[in-house]
Amino acid sequence: MKMVQNLKCSSLCRKFSCRRSVAVALSISLLFLYCEVIAYYIVIRQCSWPELSVNRGGAANATHEVEPLRMMLLTDTHLLGPRTGHWFDKLRREWQMYSAFQAAVSIHKPDAVTFLGDIFDEGQFSTDLEFKRYMNRFHDLFYVPEGTQILAAVGNHDVGFHYRMLTHFTERFRTEFNTSSVEMAVLKGSIFVLINSKAMHGDGCNLCLEADYKLDQISKILQCAQDQRINAAQCKNRRNLPYYSRPILLQHFPLYRPSDDACTEPDAAPPAVKQEKFREKWECLSKFATRKLLQELKPRAVFSGHTHHGCLVIHENNIPEWTLPSFSWRNKNNPSFALATFTPTNFSVSKCYMPKESTVMCTYLLGTVICFVGWYIVCPRASRSFHKYS
């Protein structure tokens, strides 16, 4: 009889242990699925495209309405390279960005996606083979459906700061992203000008001279479109625009500002960081370059990155500049991206905040505790039987 009881006890223990293991494993798997996939869809689904309201000084001579352009803007993804960063850190950050980006694209279906620089963390050190691998990862992580336009401004981590920027590095970035020191793109009637911030130093370097020339050409194209009374001979050999619309300026460095002290966005820099003074040509453009861009292009809005923190600044002539925070949780506990709606005569911008790293970690911790404790609550009979026969 005692042997039979021992056999029953052993069988029950194994059955109980197996059920417990399966239940705990299933619970942990569901927790992982929620934190690493579902949470992004739940949070990002709460965002929406901003509605257009009053005219914001876009076009001076547009004669017809066009379909609004919906653009997603993000910056400073800093894809890690082979030299810095732990492999697990690289794996986790890239998975987070992949989940968030694909959730945003599948939910909001933007017409265009703009990367405001520092796509790569080690672009300025990469060999051609490493850069090719970088590009393959970029296309895997930030895949967009066919027909979705991608715009990219170059960042200092992509090609290096001005003092160490090699022509070969800028050329390969230009080839891959079809952009140059200064580039103009027209999407659904809205004009965008992409700037290589490192080409705005004005010190006579080859890239700076190219940027000055292209900036002058784009300025004249805009003048020809704005004022039809300009001598036709001056405009006949220039790119023809159907009508004039004040451009949107896209770049990596922010326009000149003393610091982030005036920034009040929810994703702004911590108080201690806000007090740090910006150095011209390092944390922001110089006063000279800022004045040059504002005077020659007369943009209606500016978007930038680089600081890893959010900020909204109003420049002269009521020109707003949105500095977006890093899209990577490696640089920001509460990263975000922008959703913007553009027409030639109007625009509207909203921020989309992604799950906080601290919230995800707390969810993991709390969920794990609940998984282990909850099983005994859900299966009290099995627990009591186990203790009875043991």
C-alpha positions in Angstrom: 0.0 0.0 0.0 2.8 2.4 0.9 4.5 1.7 -2.4 1.3 2.5 -4.3 0.9 5.8 -2.4 4.5 6.7 -3.3 3.9 5.9 -6.9 0.7 8.1 -6.9 2.6 10.9 -5.1 5.4 10.7 -7.6 3.0 10.7 -10.6 1.0 13.6 -9.2 4.2 15.6 -8.5 5.4 15.1 -12.0 2.0 16.1 -13.4 1.8 19.1 -11.2 5.4 20.2 -12.0 4.8 19.8 -15.7 1.6 21.8 -15.6 3.3 24.5 -13.6 6.2 24.7 -16.0 3.9 24.9 -19.0 1.8 27.6 -17.4 4.7 29.7 -16.3 6.4 29.3 -19.7 3.2 30.3 -21.5 2.7 33.3 -19.2 6.3 34.5 -19.7 5.9 34.1 -23.5 2.7 36.1 -23.5 4.4 38.8 -21.4 7.4 38.9 -23.8 5.0 39.2 -26.8 3.2 42.0 -25.1 6.3 44.0 -24.2 8.2 43.5 -27.4 5.4 43.7 -30.0 1.8 44.4 -28.9 2.7 47.4 -26.6 4.1 49.3 -29.6 0.9 48.9 -31.5 -1.3 49.9 -28.5 0.7 53.0 -27.8 1.4 54.1 -31.4 -2.2 53.5 -32.4 -3.2 56.4 -30.0 -1.4 58.8 -32.3 -3.1 60.4 -35.2 -2.3 62.6 -38.2 -2.7 66.3 -37.3 -5.6 68.1 -38.9 -5.0 71.2 -41.0 -6.5 74.4 -39.6 -5.6 78.0 -40.6 -3.3 78.9 -43.5 0.3 79.0 -42.3 1.9 81.0 -45.1 2.8 78.2 -47.5 2.0 79.2 -51.1 1.7 82.6 -52.5 0.3 81.7 -56.0 -1.1 78.2 -55.8 -4.2 78.0 -57.9 -5.6 74.7 -56.8 -5.8 72.4 -53.8 -3.7 69.2 -53.8 -4.0 66.1 -51.7 -2.2 66.5 -48.4 1.2 64.9 -47.9 1.5 62.8 -44.8 5.1 62.5 -43.6 6.7 60.7 -40.7 9.9 62.3 -39.4 12.5 60.7 -37.1 16.1 61.1 -36.3 19.3 59.7 -34.6 18.6 56.0 -34.9 22.3 55.4 -34.4 22.5 51.8 -35.7 25.5 50.3 -33.8 28.5 49.2 -35.7 31.2 46.5 -35.0 33.4 48.7 -32.8 31.2 50.0 -30.0 28.3 48.6 -28.1 27.5 45.2 -26.6 25.9 42.7 -29.0 22.8 42.3 -26.7 22.4 46.1 -26.6 22.6 46.2 -30.3 20.1 43.4 -30.7 17.6 44.9 -28.2 17.8 48.5 -29.6 17.4 47.4 -33.2 14.5 45.2 -32.3 12.8 48.1 -30.4 13.3 50.4 -33.4 12.1 47.8 -35.8 8.9 47.1 -33.8 8.1 50.8 -33.3 8.8 51.8 -36.9 6.9 48.9 -38.5 4.0 49.6 -36.1 4.0 53.2 -37.1 4.2 52.5 -40.8 1.5 49.8 -40.8 -0.9 51.9 -38.6 -0.4 55.4 -40.1 0.7 54.5 -43.6 2.8 57.7 -44.3 3.3 58.9 -47.9 6.9 59.7 -47.0 9.4 59.0 -44.2 12.3 61.4 -43.4 15.4 60.5 -41.5 17.1 63.6 -40.1 20.6 62.3 -39.8 22.8 60.0 -37.7 21.2 57.0 -39.1 24.4 55.1 -38.4 26.5 55.3 -35.3 29.9 54.4 -36.9 29.4 55.6 -40.5 32.4 57.9 -40.2 34.6 54.9 -39.3 33.1 52.2 -41.6 34.9 50.6 -44.5 32.9 50.2 -47.7 32.0 46.6 -46.8 30.8 47.6 -43.3 28.8 50.5 -44.8 27.2 48.0 -47.2 26.2 45.8 -44.3 24.9 49.0 -42.6 22.7 49.7 -45.6 21.3 46.1 -45.6 20.4 46.4 -41.9 18.8 49.8 -42.5 16.6 48.4 -45.3 15.7 45.4 -43.1 14.8 47.5 -40.0 13.2 50.5 -41.7 11.4 48.7 -44.5 8.6 50.7 -46.1 6.0 49.6 -48.6 6.4 50.3 -52.3 5.5 53.8 -53.2 6.5 55.3 -49.8 9.2 58.0 -50.4 12.3 58.0 -48.2 14.2 61.3 -47.6 17.4 61.4 -45.6 19.6 64.2 -44.3 23.2 63.4 -43.5 24.4 63.5 -39.9 27.9 63.8 -38.4 27.9 60.1 -37.3 27.1 59.1 -40.9 30.1 60.8 -42.5 32.0 62.6 -39.7 32.2 66.1 -38.4 33.4 68.8 -40.7 37.0 68.6 -39.7 37.3 64.9 -40.5 34.7 64.5 -43.3 36.1 62.6 -46.2 34.8 63.1 -49.7 34.4 59.3 -50.2 32.2 59.0 -47.1 29.9 61.8 -48.3 29.7 60.3 -51.8 28.7 56.9 -50.7 26.0 58.3 -48.5 24.9 60.5 -51.4 24.7 57.4 -53.7 22.7 55.3 -51.3 20.2 58.0 -50.3 20.1 60.0 -53.5 20.9 63.3 -51.6 23.7 65.9 -51.7 25.0 68.9 -49.8 21.8 70.8 -50.6 18.9 69.0 -52.2 15.3 70.0 -53.2 12.4 67.6 -53.3 8.8 68.3 -54.3 6.2 66.0 -52.9 2.5 66.6 -53.7 3.3 70.2 -54.3 5.1 70.8 -51.1 8.8 71.8 -51.4 11.4 70.3 -49.1 15.1 71.3 -48.9 17.5 68.9 -47.3 20.8 70.4 -46.0 24.1 68.7 -45.1 24.8 70.6 -41.9 28.5 70.0 -42.2 28.5 71.8 -45.5 27.3 75.0 -43.8 30.6 76.0 -42.2 31.4 78.6 -44.9 35.1 78.1 -44.7 35.6 77.6 -48.5 35.9 73.8 -48.4 34.9 71.9 -51.5 31.6 70.7 -50.0 30.9 74.1 -48.6 31.4 75.8 -52.0 29.1 73.2 -53.6 26.5 73.8 -50.9 26.6 77.6 -51.4 26.2 77.2 -55.1 23.2 74.8 -54.8 21.6 76.9 -52.1 21.9 79.9 -54.4 20.3 78.0 -57.3 17.4 76.7 -55.2 16.9 80.3 -53.9 16.6 81.5 -57.5 14.3 78.7 -58.5 12.0 79.7 -55.6 12.2 83.4 -56.6 11.2 82.5 -60.2 8.2 80.5 -59.0 7.2 83.3 -56.6 7.4 86.3 -58.9 6.2 85.7 -62.4 7.4 89.2 -63.4 11.0 88.2 -63.2 12.7 88.3 -66.6 11.9 85.0 -68.4 15.6 84.8 -69.5 16.7 84.5 -65.9 14.4 81.6 -65.3 14.3 79.6 -68.6 17.2 77.3 -67.7 16.1 76.7 -64.2 13.9 74.0 -62.8 10.3 74.9 -63.3 7.9 74.7 -60.4 4.1 74.8 -61.0 3.7 77.4 -58.3 5.6 78.9 -55.4 5.4 77.4 -51.9 7.6 78.3 -49.0 9.9 75.3 -48.4 10.2 73.0 -45.4 13.8 72.8 -44.2 15.2 69.4 -43.2 18.6 69.0 -41.6 20.5 67.3 -38.8 21.9 70.2 -36.8 19.4 72.6 -35.3 19.5 76.2 -36.3 21.5 78.4 -34.0 20.2 78.7 -30.4 22.2 79.4 -27.2 21.0 76.2 -25.5 17.9 74.0 -24.8 17.0 76.2 -21.8 13.8 77.4 -23.5 12.6 74.0 -24.5 9.5 72.8 -22.8 8.5 69.7 -24.8 7.6 66.5 -22.8 10.7 64.9 -24.4 13.0 67.9 -23.7 16.4 67.5 -22.2 16.8 67.0 -18.4 17.2 70.3 -16.5 21.0 69.9 -16.1 21.5 69.3 -19.8 19.3 72.3 -20.7 21.8 74.6 -19.1 24.7 73.5 -21.2 25.6 76.1 -23.8 25.6 75.1 -27.5 28.8 75.6 -29.5 28.3 76.9 -33.0 29.1 74.2 -35.7 29.1 71.5 -33.0 25.7 71.4 -31.3 24.0 73.7 -33.7 24.6 75.7 -36.9 26.5 79.0 -36.7 24.6 82.3 -36.5 25.9 83.1 -40.0 24.7 79.8 -41.5 21.3 80.2 -39.7 20.8 83.7 -41.0 21.8 82.6 -44.5 19.3 79.7 -44.7 16.5 81.8 -43.2 17.0 84.7 -45.6 17.7 82.7 -48.8 15.1 80.0 -48.4 12.4 81.7 -46.2 11.2 78.4 -44.9 7.8 78.0 -43.3 9.1 75.3 -40.9 12.3 73.6 -39.9 12.9 70.1 -38.7 16.2 68.9 -37.1 17.8 66.4 -34.7 21.3 65.9 -33.3 20.7 66.9 -29.7 18.8 63.6 -28.8 16.1 65.7 -27.1 12.9 67.4 -28.2 12.4 71.1 -28.6 10.2 73.6 -30.3 11.8 77.0 -31.1 10.2 80.0 -32.9 12.7 81.9 -35.0 12.5 85.3 -36.6 9.4 85.9 -38.8 7.5 83.3 -36.7 9.3 80.3 -38.3 8.9 77.2 -36.1 11.7 74.6 -35.7 11.0 71.2 -34.3 14.1 69.4 -33.0 13.2 65.8 -32.7 14.6 63.4 -30.0 16.5 60.3 -30.8 14.4 57.4 -32.1 16.6 55.0 -30.1 15.9 53.9 -26.5 19.7 53.7 -26.2 19.7 57.6 -26.1 16.3 58.4 -24.7 13.9 56.9 -22.1 10.9 58.4 -23.9 11.7 58.6 -27.6 9.2 60.0 -30.1 8.7 60.8 -33.8 6.7 63.4 -35.6 3.7 63.0 -37.8 3.2 66.0 -40.2 0.6 66.9 -42.8 1.7 69.3 -45.6 0.0 71.1 -48.4 1.5 73.9 -50.4 -0.5 76.4 -48.3 -0.6 74.8 -44.9 1.0 72.3 -42.5 0.4 70.8 -39.1 2.6 68.8 -36.9 2.1 66.4 -34.0 4.4 64.3 -31.8 3.9 60.5 -31.3 5.4 59.2 -28.1 6.5 55.6 -27.9 6.6 53.3 -24.9 9.0 54.4 -22.2 11.9 52.1 -21.5 11.3 52.5 -17.8 7.6 51.5 -18.3 8.6 48.4 -20.3 11.1 47.3 -17.6 8.5 47.8 -14.9 6.0 45.8 -16.9 8.5 42.9 -17.3 9.2 42.9 -13.5 5.6 43.1 -12.4 4.5 40.7 -15.1 7.1 38.1 -14.1 6.0 38.3 -10.4 2.3 37.9 -11.4 3.1 35.0 -13.6 4.7 33.0 -10.8 2.4 34.0 -8.0 -0.8 33.9 -10.1 -0.4 30.3 -11.0 -0.9 29.2 -7.4 -4.1 31.3 -7.3 -5.5 30.0 -10.6 -4.6 26.3 -9.7 -5.2 26.0 -6.0 -6.3 22.4 -6.2 -3.1 21.3 -7.8 -1.1 23.2 -5.3 -3.0 21.7 -2.3 -2.8 18.2 -3.8 0.9 18.6 -4.2 1.4 19.5 -0.6 -1.0 16.8 0.6 0.9 13.9 -1.1 4.3 15.3 -0.5 
